[in-house]
């Protein structure tokens, strides 16, 4: 399984399929915490612009990369990107000393590009079509790419995001790409001159992570004319963020943190990088033979050289940086050592004497295919808003007791403990309006990747719904500190400001998020909700319409337009937009309740009983999806009262009385039901409770009694 994942990662990187490479690398790291897994995962993070996450991964796994040259070179490159030049110098010196000791060039180095295929080209065309809002062509290109190469995860995930609902059974890690993985095509290198081809034993000035190719003459072509409709920003005049550094974080929202001491400012790597005084090791014939092997074979036999090198077996003394990580690193090191021994037994003999174990290889390939198909099933269900199916599938993969993941380093007992899978679970709970479980899932994801910015905009909205200002302020502070050019950071800050009732500043933050990422529909949605809070209905409608132009499946924007039209008294338009939202996401209780409210307030041309019956159907469906939803239960009880079905309404109200004993409207409606049922004592009791909770409700109670006597 590990070898197959490594082959897939090399294939995806050589074909510039970075999203697929990152997915398989995260899956590999969750299964095996070896040196190669750490390097591969960090390499895909770096090339996906996740620089802080790559830095943390390499530093936290110091015990695994201590003697790996390519990992230290990658760490130096990451530090340069993050402007940590002193750490980059130390990492480069460490790699230089390792090269002087081993006298061998590092093997298994990943490169981006250098090969192409029809599937990779079709996937690129799909991404461009999706960016230009041509969803039909994007779906066709992604289907074509997935049919040509069944291992393209990014094509499958793009189809899920577009609502195409692909079949997860089409995913495979063996079919369609096995020949390409073994011998990847490199047409660019074949067309260059022989004297300009890159030698495997030479380190060029281009670096270890970029292909060293001769420039090719580009034929002159007429550039095609792209007709793109760029969505306008209706609130561009309110954007006060002229520079990333000009925005001062409000001290009332962001918590104060202790200032780092002088020793912490010297860099995280200063204590871990120490001069190497080990003696050079005499090269064995096996080690020299390893240098002459091809890059593909060297990738899987690099652990053999590690296990045979006496200097590498003495890496038991950790640095102060990795002292706190020994409880987890020891297990990973022993696992990688056992893997290395097993590879050493199979590769220690000559190549002619090797006998591949086809039965075990087929079994591991089948297990990997099943795991990828299950992840694809969960992702497809989430893309089609079949949230309950996605939750059941992900819980089976991640294991029970998810809440413990926020404290420890392990999350559940499943095999797919990746931050992406945990964020999928959090999004599924979020779409079902189960914010408590969604918070646990996102906390577990941040425990595995504390500097992750992807999906943190949804996590900040979850904290906003749970009314947790402190947690939300800390999250916003961390995200803005890590990356000010990420739209998730500004969305989190906007949610923190909105929770503090600073709606003008929140709108400015959401405007900044929309300017940082013009294709972020969620930024426009939240800006529209802030305009609703300020009762700026026209501006809110413009924000929501812009979000729909960016993403037609953004049901939040359809819902926002429904709220605007409902407050403006346009019940027909409101009902239309609520229906569009429920068609996209039929499992959201809030959408169904809003649709019922719009139907209940429908125009006078329709029959009143038909309106009440249609509203009851919407409320009843919401209660079926989530039985413990207080909003859906109260809406259904109220509509049953209007339909004069008092006994059925009493059942829901008694449940709400125990679930929300301090809710005034529950006691008022319960008193009205008791009066119609002839229970005067029960009605007087609940009217008195309502007046105790809210003294102003005495006027409402008087009106109820007066209207009943008059009728």
ROVEXGU-313746 format. One record per residue (C-alpha): residue number from 1; residue in one letter; z, x, y. Coordinates in pm, 1 decimal, m for minus. Each point is the difference from the previous one (the first is absolute). Layout:
BEGIN
nr;rest;z;x;y
NUM;a;Z;X;Y
...
// end
This chain:
BEGIN
nr;rest;z;x;y
1;x;0.0;0.0;0.0
2;x;87.9;283.4;240.1
3;x;m324.2;184.9;m75.7
4;x;m206.2;m314.8;51.8
5;x;167.4;m71.4;335.2
6;x;m56.5;359.4;108.2
7;x;m369.0;m29.0;m89.3
8;x;m27.5;m323.3;198.2
9;x;162.6;158.7;304.9
10;x;m237.7;298.1;m10.4
11;x;m294.8;m235.5;m36.4
12;x;108.2;m220.9;290.8
13;x;68.5;297.0;227.7
14;x;m336.1;159.7;m75.5
15;x;m172.7;m329.6;84.8
16;x;208.3;m55.5;319.4
17;x;168.2;m310.2;m144.9
18;x;332.5;70.7;167.9
19;x;163.2;m340.3;m46.5
20;x;m66.4;4.1;m372.8
21;x;123.2;358.5;m22.5
22;x;321.4;m91.8;182.4
23;x;59.0;m297.6;m230.9
24;x;m40.1;204.8;m317.9
25;x;203.1;288.7;144.3
26;x;291.8;m230.6;80.9
27;x;m19.2;m140.0;m352.7
28;x;m6.0;352.5;m144.1
29;x;304.4;103.6;204.0
30;x;194.4;m307.8;m113.5
31;x;m66.1;94.4;m363.8
32;x;34.4;379.0;16.0
33;x;187.1;204.1;264.4
34;x;m165.7;330.9;m90.1
35;x;m133.7;267.5;233.4
36;x;m358.2;m118.5;m29.7
37;x;105.5;m360.8;69.5
38;x;187.7;101.4;315.7
39;x;m295.2;202.1;128.4
40;x;m252.5;m272.6;m82.8
41;x;206.0;m274.4;162.8
42;x;62.6;209.1;312.2
43;x;m369.5;95.5;22.4
44;x;m111.4;m365.2;m5.0
45;x;269.1;m84.9;255.6
46;x;m119.6;272.9;233.1
47;x;m364.4;m104.6;m21.8
48;x;102.2;m363.5;59.0
49;x;167.5;102.1;330.4
50;x;350.1;m49.4;m144.2
51;x;118.0;334.4;130.5
52;x;374.1;m64.2;28.3
53;x;11.2;m150.1;m348.8
54;x;m182.0;303.0;m141.8
55;x;244.4;235.3;175.0
56;x;302.8;m183.9;m136.2
57;x;m142.9;m9.2;m351.4
58;x;m62.7;373.4;m10.9
59;x;335.5;94.6;152.9
60;x;203.4;m236.1;m217.0
61;x;m166.4;132.3;m317.7
62;x;64.7;366.0;80.9
63;x;116.5;79.7;m352.9
64;x;m338.0;m108.4;m137.0
65;x;m227.2;180.4;247.9
66;x;207.9;315.6;44.2
67;x;m252.5;217.8;m187.2
68;x;m316.3;m204.8;59.1
69;x;m234.0;169.0;247.3
70;x;m224.7;m297.0;72.2
71;x;299.1;m220.4;84.0
72;x;130.1;251.2;254.4
73;x;m345.0;35.7;154.3
74;x;m18.9;m378.7;26.2
75;x;347.4;m7.1;156.0
76;x;m112.3;255.7;258.3
77;x;m299.0;m216.8;83.8
78;x;220.5;m308.2;33.3
79;x;242.1;186.0;228.0
80;x;m287.4;111.0;222.4
81;x;m117.5;m359.3;31.9
82;x;352.8;m109.7;94.4
83;x;26.9;288.4;252.3
84;x;279.7;163.2;m203.0
85;x;m146.0;345.5;47.2
86;x;308.2;199.0;m102.8
87;x;23.2;m195.5;m325.4
88;x;m373.5;54.7;m50.5
89;x;52.8;376.1;43.9
90;x;281.5;7.5;m256.0
91;x;m198.0;m204.2;m251.8
92;x;m305.7;224.4;43.4
93;x;212.7;314.1;m48.4
94;x;149.4;m148.2;m314.4
95;x;m346.8;m74.5;m138.3
96;x;m119.1;350.5;94.4
97;x;291.2;160.5;m187.0
98;x;m69.8;m213.9;m305.9
99;x;m363.1;109.7;3.7
100;x;103.3;365.5;19.2
101;x;231.0;m41.6;m299.7
102;x;m221.7;m205.5;m229.2
103;x;m328.5;176.7;88.8
104;x;m177.1;m324.3;m103.5
105;x;m163.5;m259.4;215.2
106;x;147.3;m351.7;m23.2
107;x;m175.0;m242.6;m230.8
108;x;m30.3;m376.3;10.6
109;x;m63.1;m17.5;375.7
110;x;m132.0;m336.1;115.2
111;x;m293.6;m30.6;239.0
112;x;m137.3;m293.0;198.1
113;x;m369.2;m79.9;m30.1
114;x;m267.2;212.9;m162.5
115;x;m125.6;m274.3;m232.5
116;x;m145.3;m346.1;26.6
117;x;m92.0;m294.7;m217.7
118;x;m156.3;m346.5;44.3
119;x;343.7;m159.8;m40.0
120;x;153.1;212.4;276.4
121;x;m293.6;m76.5;229.6
122;x;28.9;m374.4;m66.3
123;x;373.1;18.2;71.3
124;x;m69.7;172.1;333.6
125;x;m251.4;m270.8;90.9
126;x;260.9;m262.6;m84.7
127;x;255.3;161.0;231.1
128;x;m251.0;7.8;285.2
129;x;m99.2;m362.7;m56.0
130;x;365.8;m104.2;m5.4
131;x;64.3;184.9;326.7
132;x;m292.7;m179.4;165.1
133;x;141.4;m336.3;m118.2
134;x;m291.7;m57.1;m238.4
135;x;215.4;m123.9;m285.9
136;x;m279.7;m132.3;m219.2
137;x;m181.7;334.5;m10.4
138;x;330.4;182.8;m44.7
139;x;84.3;m208.6;m307.4
140;x;m346.3;66.6;m147.0
141;x;27.7;376.1;53.6
142;x;352.2;21.2;m140.8
143;x;m101.9;m202.9;m306.6
144;x;m292.8;234.0;m49.9
145;x;225.8;305.4;29.8
146;x;252.5;m141.9;m244.2
147;x;m271.4;m89.7;m250.9
148;x;m134.6;356.3;13.7
149;x;341.5;164.6;m21.2
150;x;289.9;m198.9;m146.2
151;x;259.3;251.2;122.0
152;x;m58.6;m58.9;373.8
153;x;333.8;m144.9;100.8
154;x;m83.5;m14.1;371.3
155;x;m301.7;m224.1;m68.9
156;x;219.9;m232.3;m205.0
157;x;270.4;m7.9;267.4
158;x;m257.4;m67.7;273.0
159;x;m130.3;m297.4;m199.1
160;x;355.5;m130.4;m24.5
161;x;46.8;35.9;375.9
162;x;m324.5;m189.8;60.3
163;x;113.5;m287.1;m222.0
164;x;m270.0;55.5;m264.6
165;x;261.5;m21.4;m280.8
166;x;m151.5;262.7;m234.1
167;x;76.9;3.9;m369.8
168;x;257.3;275.9;m70.7
169;x;m140.3;43.1;m351.0
170;x;m294.4;188.4;150.0
171;x;228.4;289.7;94.4
172;x;m15.3;291.7;m239.8
173;x;93.5;366.2;16.8
174;x;m236.8;108.8;m277.9
175;x;m317.6;m210.7;9.8
176;x;m277.5;70.9;246.6
177;x;129.0;333.8;138.4
178;x;86.7;211.9;m302.4
179;x;m323.2;198.1;17.7
180;x;27.9;38.9;375.9
181;x;357.8;117.8;m26.2
182;x;m80.5;264.5;m255.0
183;x;m301.9;134.9;192.7
184;x;m7.5;m131.5;357.6
185;x;m334.2;13.2;174.3
186;x;m22.0;231.4;298.2
187;x;m347.2;m38.6;150.8
188;x;102.9;165.6;327.2
189;x;84.2;326.0;m173.2
190;x;m319.8;m6.1;m207.3
191;x;m220.1;m12.1;310.8
192;x;159.3;302.0;164.9
193;x;m118.5;356.6;m39.2
194;x;139.5;197.9;m295.2
195;x;163.6;258.6;223.5
196;x;185.2;m268.3;195.6
197;x;168.4;m166.5;m298.1
198;x;374.8;10.7;m6.5
199;x;153.5;237.5;m250.2
200;x;309.7;m130.3;m178.9
201;x;185.9;328.0;51.7
202;x;m59.3;27.9;375.2
203;x;207.4;m160.0;275.0
204;x;m227.8;m79.3;293.0
205;x;91.2;m53.3;362.2
206;x;m50.5;m375.5;m40.7
207;x;329.4;m22.5;m185.2
208;x;109.8;m102.1;m345.4
209;x;m35.3;m373.0;52.1
210;x;m351.6;m33.9;143.6
211;x;m328.6;75.9;m177.6
212;x;m172.6;318.6;111.2
213;x;m361.4;m116.4;19.8
214;x;m294.3;129.7;196.7
215;x;m122.0;m229.0;276.8
216;x;m294.8;m218.1;m93.0
217;x;m280.8;m98.0;237.8
218;x;36.8;m365.1;89.5
219;x;m327.8;m196.9;11.5
220;x;m64.8;m184.8;321.3
221;x;40.7;m373.5;m43.2
222;x;1.2;m289.2;240.0
223;x;359.4;m126.8;20.8
224;x;31.1;m364.1;m105.4
225;x;112.5;m249.5;261.3
226;x;331.8;m153.9;m97.6
227;x;68.4;m340.2;152.4
228;x;379.1;m13.6;12.4
229;x;203.4;m255.2;181.7
230;x;304.5;179.8;128.2
231;x;295.1;m235.1;37.4
232;x;126.5;m15.4;350.7
233;x;358.3;59.7;89.3
234;x;118.5;m288.1;215.6
235;x;314.5;176.3;109.6
236;x;m148.1;336.3;86.4
237;x;116.3;m30.2;359.5
238;x;358.7;m10.8;m119.4
239;x;m27.4;333.3;m181.4
240;x;228.6;242.6;177.8
241;x;m31.5;266.2;m269.9
242;x;m236.8;242.4;165.0
243;x;131.0;290.2;m204.0
244;x;186.3;30.0;m329.6
245;x;271.6;204.6;161.9
246;x;53.7;m236.1;291.5
247;x;187.3;m271.8;m184.8
248;x;376.1;37.0;13.7
249;x;184.0;m169.7;m283.6
250;x;252.6;m253.4;134.2
251;x;355.6;128.7;m49.9
252;x;124.2;m355.4;m56.5
253;x;m209.4;m29.9;m314.9
254;x;m11.5;344.3;m153.0
255;x;322.3;145.2;m143.3
256;x;131.2;334.2;109.1
257;x;m22.3;276.7;m253.7
258;x;198.0;325.3;m16.8
259;x;m178.2;303.2;136.1
260;x;m100.2;258.2;m256.8
261;x;197.0;324.6;3.8
262;x;m146.0;343.7;55.4
263;x;m39.5;82.1;m367.8
264;x;m201.3;m316.3;m67.1
265;x;m243.2;79.1;281.7
266;x;m108.3;324.3;m168.5
267;x;m211.1;m192.3;m250.5
268;x;55.3;m145.6;m339.1
269;x;m174.1;286.4;m174.1
270;x;196.4;290.1;149.9
271;x;273.2;m13.8;m263.3
272;x;m235.3;m65.2;m286.7
273;x;m253.0;276.8;64.9
274;x;155.4;328.8;m99.4
275;x;m176.5;330.2;m71.3
276;x;m112.9;43.2;m356.2
277;x;120.9;321.5;m163.0
278;x;m118.5;m63.9;m354.0
279;x;m204.2;273.1;m163.2
280;x;m367.9;m54.5;m67.7
281;x;m65.7;m130.2;m344.1
282;x;m247.2;171.6;m222.5
283;x;m293.0;m228.0;m66.0
284;x;m37.7;m110.5;m359.0
285;x;m337.1;m57.4;m164.3
286;x;67.6;m373.1;m4.7
287;x;63.5;m4.3;374.2
288;x;m319.6;194.3;66.3
289;x;m190.0;m238.6;m220.8
290;x;144.4;m287.2;196.1
291;x;m153.4;135.5;322.6
292;x;m343.2;2.4;m161.1
293;x;13.6;m364.0;m105.8
294;x;m166.9;m277.5;190.8
295;x;185.3;m186.7;271.9
296;x;23.0;m314.6;m210.2
297;x;166.8;173.6;m293.9
298;x;223.1;204.2;228.8
299;x;137.2;m321.1;144.8
300;x;147.5;m103.3;m330.8
301;x;100.3;346.9;m127.7
302;x;175.8;120.8;314.5
303;x;333.0;m92.1;m156.0
304;x;m74.2;238.8;m288.0
305;x;m13.3;292.1;235.7
306;x;325.7;m113.5;157.0
307;x;181.5;m16.9;m331.2
308;x;m126.6;342.8;m109.0
309;x;86.7;176.5;324.5
310;x;353.6;148.3;m23.3
311;x;40.5;m7.8;377.4
312;x;m63.2;m376.2;8.7
313;x;261.3;m73.7;m267.3
314;x;281.1;135.9;219.3
315;x;m30.2;m262.8;275.5
316;x;337.0;m156.6;m68.1
317;x;166.2;96.9;326.4
318;x;m84.0;m264.1;259.8
319;x;m3.3;41.5;373.4
320;x;248.7;m175.2;227.1
321;x;m278.7;m239.2;95.6
322;x;m37.0;m127.1;m355.1
323;x;368.0;10.1;m99.4
324;x;41.1;m372.3;53.9
325;x;m311.1;m71.7;m205.7
326;x;110.3;179.4;m319.5
327;x;120.8;m316.3;m172.7
328;x;m353.1;m133.7;4.2
329;x;m195.2;328.1;m8.6
330;x;164.1;125.8;m317.5
331;x;m127.2;m298.3;m193.4
332;x;m346.6;37.3;144.8
333;x;m3.0;375.8;m65.3
334;x;101.6;m44.0;m362.1
335;x;m266.9;m262.2;m40.6
336;x;m267.7;223.8;150.2
337;x;122.7;291.1;m214.1
338;x;m29.6;m207.2;m315.4
339;x;m346.7;m106.1;107.3
340;x;m90.7;359.1;63.0
341;x;126.0;104.9;m344.1
342;x;m201.0;m271.0;m166.5
343;x;m312.2;110.5;186.9
344;x;78.1;356.8;m85.7
345;x;7.8;m76.8;m370.8
346;x;m338.6;m166.7;20.8
347;x;m163.5;260.2;225.2
348;x;169.5;314.2;m125.3
349;x;m265.3;54.4;m267.2
350;x;m365.0;70.3;57.5
351;x;m226.7;m270.5;129.3
352;x;m186.8;m22.2;m328.8
353;x;320.4;m78.1;m190.2
354;x;98.4;m292.3;222.3
355;x;6.7;m338.3;m173.0
356;x;26.6;m290.9;245.7
357;x;232.1;m282.2;m93.9
358;x;m236.8;m291.3;55.7
359;x;242.3;m261.4;m130.1
360;x;276.6;85.1;246.9
361;x;m254.4;39.0;282.3
362;x;m143.2;m345.4;m65.7
363;x;349.3;m146.8;m12.9
364;x;104.6;151.6;333.3
365;x;m328.3;m108.5;159.3
366;x;62.7;m354.7;m119.2
367;x;352.3;8.4;145.9
368;x;m130.1;127.0;333.1
369;x;m271.8;m266.2;7.9
370;x;258.1;m268.9;m69.2
371;x;223.6;130.4;280.7
372;x;m285.5;10.8;251.9
373;x;m117.3;m347.4;m102.5
374;x;350.8;m139.2;50.3
375;x;16.8;155.0;345.9
376;x;m343.7;m143.1;71.5
377;x;115.7;m342.2;m118.1
378;x;294.5;11.3;240.5
379;x;m218.0;117.1;289.9
380;x;m263.1;m268.1;m65.1
381;x;267.9;m269.9;m15.9
382;x;147.5;121.0;328.5
383;x;m342.5;5.8;165.6
384;x;m60.0;m361.7;m104.9
385;x;357.0;m95.7;103.0
386;x;104.3;m86.6;m355.1
387;x;333.7;144.4;92.3
388;x;203.2;m119.6;m296.8
389;x;m244.9;159.3;m242.0
390;x;9.3;324.6;195.9
391;x;381.1;m1.8;1.9
392;x;23.7;m53.0;m375.8
393;x;m252.6;276.5;m73.7
394;x;161.0;251.9;235.2
395;x;351.5;m75.0;m122.7
396;x;m118.1;66.6;m355.8
397;x;m135.9;338.8;110.8
398;x;280.5;105.8;235.7
399;x;292.0;m123.8;m207.8
400;x;310.0;m199.6;92.9
401;x;278.0;79.8;247.5
402;x;m235.7;79.5;284.3
403;x;272.3;2.1;261.2
404;x;148.5;323.3;m138.1
405;x;m310.7;188.9;104.0
406;x;107.5;10.5;362.8
407;x;303.6;211.5;m92.9
408;x;m117.8;230.4;m275.8
409;x;m322.6;184.5;m61.6
410;x;m105.6;m219.8;m291.5
411;x;m122.3;m354.1;35.7
412;x;34.7;m216.2;m309.5
413;x;m107.2;142.4;m333.2
414;x;m376.0;m63.8;13.7
415;x;m276.7;257.6;m13.5
416;x;m183.6;m99.2;319.7
417;x;275.4;89.9;248.3
418;x;m236.7;75.5;286.8
419;x;63.5;m91.0;364.1
420;x;m324.5;m198.4;8.5
421;x;101.6;m220.1;m294.1
422;x;339.7;m64.9;158.4
423;x;m166.3;m94.5;329.6
424;x;m225.7;m240.3;m189.8
425;x;309.6;m163.0;m141.8
426;x;153.5;m20.8;347.0
427;x;m316.1;m160.0;138.8
428;x;m3.7;m253.4;m284.0
429;x;358.5;m101.9;77.1
430;x;m85.8;m7.6;371.8
431;x;m290.1;m238.6;m55.6
432;x;236.2;m226.9;m193.8
433;x;247.0;10.6;292.8
434;x;262.6;161.9;m226.0
435;x;106.5;254.8;258.4
436;x;316.4;124.3;m172.8
437;x;m187.8;119.8;m308.4
438;x;m280.7;131.8;217.1
439;x;248.8;215.2;188.8
440;x;129.5;149.5;m326.0
441;x;m352.6;88.3;m112.0
442;x;m87.7;169.0;329.0
443;x;332.3;187.2;2.9
444;x;m79.1;130.6;m348.0
445;x;m343.3;113.8;119.3
446;x;152.9;186.2;294.7
447;x;249.1;163.0;m234.9
448;x;m294.3;158.1;m183.1
449;x;m201.0;76.5;316.0
450;x;221.8;m3.5;307.1
451;x;m280.4;86.9;244.0
452;x;m251.3;m255.1;m127.2
453;x;m161.9;m201.3;278.0
454;x;m235.1;m214.4;m206.7
455;x;129.5;m358.7;m47.9
456;x;296.1;69.3;229.1
457;x;m133.6;m256.5;246.2
458;x;69.0;m268.3;m260.9
459;x;342.5;151.6;m67.0
460;x;86.8;m21.5;370.1
461;x;m100.2;m367.1;1.6
462;x;225.9;m57.2;m300.9
463;x;292.0;151.0;192.1
464;x;m92.7;m216.6;298.2
465;x;23.3;m313.8;m215.1
466;x;333.2;115.8;m144.7
467;x;131.9;59.6;355.0
468;x;106.6;361.4;m60.7
469;x;m35.7;172.7;338.2
470;x;168.9;325.5;m99.7
471;x;m214.4;60.6;m309.7
472;x;m311.5;m97.3;191.2
473;x;82.5;234.3;290.2
474;x;57.5;291.8;m237.8
475;x;m328.2;m70.2;m177.3
476;x;m188.9;m15.9;330.0
477;x;163.3;321.6;122.2
478;x;m93.6;188.8;m318.3
479;x;m360.9;m122.5;m4.1
480;x;m66.5;74.1;368.2
481;x;159.4;343.4;m35.9
482;x;m215.9;85.2;m303.1
483;x;m333.9;m127.2;127.5
484;x;m64.8;m147.4;343.5
485;x;m364.7;m60.2;m84.3
486;x;74.4;m239.7;m283.0
487;x;m28.8;m368.9;75.7
488;x;280.1;m74.6;m248.2
489;x;237.5;195.0;222.7
490;x;m75.7;m211.2;305.2
491;x;15.2;m323.3;m199.0
492;x;347.9;95.1;m120.0
493;x;106.2;81.0;354.4
494;x;m144.2;m329.9;122.8
495;x;192.1;m193.3;m263.3
496;x;320.1;178.5;101.9
497;x;m56.7;m92.0;363.1
498;x;m88.2;m357.7;m91.0
499;x;321.8;m36.3;m197.7
500;x;186.0;114.9;313.8
501;x;m172.9;m281.1;198.9
502;x;m195.7;254.9;204.2
503;x;m329.5;m182.0;m45.7
504;x;m190.8;169.7;282.2
505;x;76.0;348.0;m136.5
506;x;m76.4;m120.5;m351.7
507;x;m339.5;m128.1;114.5
508;x;m69.1;340.1;156.9
509;x;84.6;173.2;m329.0
510;x;m227.2;m231.2;m198.1
511;x;m276.8;63.0;254.1
512;x;48.4;372.3;m58.3
513;x;m28.3;m56.2;m376.9
514;x;m325.4;m190.2;49.2
515;x;m141.5;279.9;216.6
516;x;103.5;270.4;m248.4
517;x;m171.3;m182.9;m286.9
518;x;m264.7;m245.1;124.5
519;x;m55.3;m125.4;m357.8
520;x;363.9;m99.9;m44.5
521;x;m3.0;m380.1;m4.1
522;x;375.9;m22.1;m53.2
523;x;66.0;162.3;340.3
524;x;m195.1;m278.2;170.9
525;x;187.0;m263.8;m201.5
526;x;341.9;125.1;108.3
527;x;m117.5;26.7;360.8
528;x;m104.6;m363.4;m19.4
529;x;343.3;m101.1;m129.3
530;x;160.8;177.4;293.8
531;x;m221.0;m201.6;233.4
532;x;120.9;m315.5;m179.4
533;x;359.8;107.6;66.4
534;x;m93.2;32.0;368.4
535;x;m188.3;m335.1;m17.8
536;x;m326.7;164.0;101.7
537;x;m216.0;m219.4;m219.6
538;x;m344.5;111.5;120.2
539;x;77.9;369.9;m39.5
540;x;147.7;m67.9;m343.5
541;x;m317.4;m178.6;m108.0
542;x;m210.5;298.1;113.6
543;x;211.7;243.8;m200.8
544;x;m25.6;m214.6;m314.0
545;x;m375.3;m44.2;37.6
546;x;m39.9;377.7;32.2
547;x;198.2;48.1;m321.5
548;x;m226.3;m246.6;m183.4
549;x;m309.9;185.2;122.8
550;x;144.0;320.3;m147.8
551;x;113.4;m153.3;m329.9
552;x;m103.5;m349.7;m100.5
553;x;265.5;m9.0;m273.3
554;x;288.2;62.2;241.0
555;x;178.7;m328.5;m67.1
556;x;269.2;87.5;256.4
557;x;m261.2;m32.3;273.9
558;x;m113.1;m343.2;m124.9
559;x;365.1;m102.8;m12.8
560;x;56.5;126.3;355.2
561;x;m293.4;m201.1;132.3
562;x;143.2;m305.2;m175.4
563;x;331.6;51.0;177.2
564;x;m176.4;32.8;336.8
565;x;m199.3;m319.5;m46.2
566;x;302.9;m187.1;m133.9
567;x;197.4;85.4;314.5
568;x;m295.8;m105.2;212.9
569;x;m13.2;m339.2;m171.9
570;x;m333.9;66.5;m173.8
571;x;111.4;m119.5;m342.1
572;x;m348.9;m15.5;m151.5
573;x;m75.6;365.1;82.5
574;x;349.1;97.3;m107.9
575;x;m42.1;m168.6;m338.4
576;x;m339.0;171.7;m47.4
577;x;140.3;349.4;63.1
578;x;305.1;m59.9;m217.3
579;x;m228.8;m109.6;m283.6
580;x;m204.9;319.5;39.7
581;x;319.5;203.6;m23.2
582;x;116.3;m181.9;m314.6
583;x;m341.1;45.6;m160.7
584;x;33.4;375.4;42.3
585;x;367.7;15.2;m103.7
586;x;95.7;m311.0;m198.6
587;x;336.7;140.0;m108.4
588;x;169.8;23.1;340.8
589;x;265.6;m263.6;59.8
590;x;m3.4;32.0;380.3
591;x;m374.8;m68.8;14.2
592;x;35.2;m313.7;m210.4
593;x;287.9;m128.7;211.9
594;x;m198.2;64.2;318.8
595;x;m295.9;m185.8;m148.1
596;x;225.9;m293.7;m82.0
597;x;134.9;m5.4;356.1
598;x;m353.2;m5.2;143.3
599;x;m99.9;m284.6;m233.4
600;x;318.5;m190.4;82.0
601;x;m83.1;18.8;371.4
602;x;m361.3;m102.9;m59.2
603;x;m209.6;m219.5;228.3
604;x;46.3;m375.9;21.1
605;x;m343.8;m75.7;m146.8
606;x;118.9;70.9;m353.1
607;x;225.0;m228.3;m198.7
608;x;367.1;89.8;38.7
609;x;76.4;m35.5;m370.9
610;x;m290.5;228.3;m88.0
611;x;128.9;261.4;242.0
612;x;350.3;m17.1;m144.6
613;x;m131.7;23.9;m354.7
614;x;m217.6;304.6;83.6
615;x;295.2;168.7;172.1
616;x;220.1;m75.3;m300.6
617;x;m253.9;166.9;m231.5
618;x;13.8;317.1;208.8
619;x;381.9;4.1;9.2
620;x;24.7;m76.0;m370.7
621;x;m233.5;289.6;m85.3
622;x;215.9;231.4;211.1
623;x;312.1;m112.1;m185.9
624;x;m175.3;55.8;m331.9
625;x;m88.8;356.9;95.9
626;x;351.4;81.2;121.1
627;x;270.6;m243.2;m102.8
628;x;273.8;165.1;205.4
629;x;m192.0;m7.0;327.8
630;x;221.1;m180.4;250.3
631;x;m290.0;m62.7;237.5
632;x;m217.2;m164.0;m264.8
633;x;290.3;m208.2;m132.6
634;x;90.5;m131.0;346.0
635;x;m362.9;m79.8;87.1
636;x;m41.1;m193.2;m324.8
637;x;326.3;m186.0;51.1
638;x;m104.2;m101.2;351.8
639;x;m340.1;m127.2;m112.0
640;x;161.2;m193.9;m285.1
641;x;234.2;m160.2;255.9
642;x;m300.0;m104.1;209.6
643;x;m162.5;m142.9;m314.1
644;x;325.7;m196.6;m60.7
645;x;66.9;176.3;m331.3
646;x;365.5;55.0;77.9
647;x;126.7;80.5;m348.8
648;x;m252.9;280.7;m46.8
649;x;81.5;134.0;344.5
650;x;371.4;m3.8;m85.1
651;x;m55.9;244.3;m288.1
652;x;m151.9;265.7;228.6
653;x;258.7;m55.8;272.0
654;x;293.2;46.5;m238.8
655;x;m153.2;331.8;m106.9
656;x;m39.9;104.5;364.1
657;x;357.8;m104.9;80.4
658;x;126.5;260.7;m245.9
659;x;m264.3;263.3;87.8
660;x;36.7;m31.7;379.6
661;x;331.6;m172.7;78.3
662;x;m12.9;91.2;371.4
663;x;m343.4;m146.7;69.6
664;x;28.3;m290.7;245.2
665;x;m332.6;m163.0;m86.6
666;x;95.1;m25.2;m367.2
667;x;317.0;m197.7;75.4
668;x;m178.1;m222.8;251.5
669;x;m274.1;m89.3;m246.0
670;x;253.3;m43.6;m279.2
671;x;195.5;m243.4;215.4
672;x;m314.7;m202.1;70.8
673;x;m83.4;m17.6;m371.1
674;x;351.7;m117.7;m85.8
675;x;m22.2;m275.5;263.6
676;x;m326.2;m129.5;m150.2
677;x;155.8;11.7;m346.7
678;x;298.3;m201.6;123.1
679;x;255.2;280.1;m28.8
680;x;170.7;m32.1;340.5
681;x;286.7;234.6;m90.6
682;x;m238.1;279.8;m103.6
683;x;m207.7;m50.0;316.1
684;x;306.5;16.1;226.2
685;x;121.2;312.4;m178.6
686;x;m321.3;197.4;49.5
687;x;m44.7;m121.7;357.0
688;x;349.3;134.7;74.5
689;x;m81.7;334.1;m166.6
690;x;m314.0;27.5;212.5
691;x;199.9;m61.4;318.5
692;x;255.4;263.7;m103.3
693;x;m273.5;257.1;m55.2
694;x;m191.7;m87.9;317.1
695;x;183.0;m217.8;256.7
696;x;m327.9;m79.2;175.7
697;x;m114.2;m188.1;m310.5
698;x;232.9;m288.3;96.1
699;x;m277.1;m132.0;225.0
700;x;m243.6;4.7;m292.9
701;x;250.1;m176.5;m225.0
702;x;47.9;m271.6;261.2
703;x;m375.6;m50.7;28.0
704;x;m32.8;m26.0;m378.0
705;x;269.0;m264.2;m27.9
706;x;m137.7;m194.9;297.1
707;x;m355.7;0.4;m132.0
708;x;113.9;m116.1;m343.4
709;x;198.5;m291.6;141.2
710;x;m289.9;m98.8;226.6
711;x;m239.4;1.4;m293.0
// end
